[in-house]
Structures are given as C-alpha cells and as structure tokens.
Amino acid sequence: MNPEASAPQTRPPQGPRRGRWALWVAAAGALGGVFMLYAQPGFLVMLVDQLWSCF
C-alpha cells in the first residue's frame, strides 16, 4: 500500500482569503462613508471651508 494515497486531503490555509475579504469589506465601507458625506452637501461645504482656511 502507498501511505501517501491514504492520507486525508488538507484544505489550504484560510488566512489570505480572510484578509482579502476584510480588505473588500473595508473598501466598501469607505466608499459607503464617502457616499454618505456627499449626500450631505452642507457638511462638505463646511469641510472645504475649513480646509481652505488653513492656507
């Protein structure tokens, strides 16, 4: 008998796949946050005014 043939199949590590999934969730959250800020034009005008007052 071949001992390698009866060895159980192992799954690849899930670390890189979970990390990639976490990056996609973080990117989607960031894009959603930016969209929410653009939905409130008053906040955006205030933010730009504060930015330009630094110069």
Buried (B, 14 or more C-beta within 10 A) or exposed (E): EEEEEEEEEEEEEEEEEEEEEEEEEEEEEEEEEEEEEEEEEEEEEEEEEEEEEEE
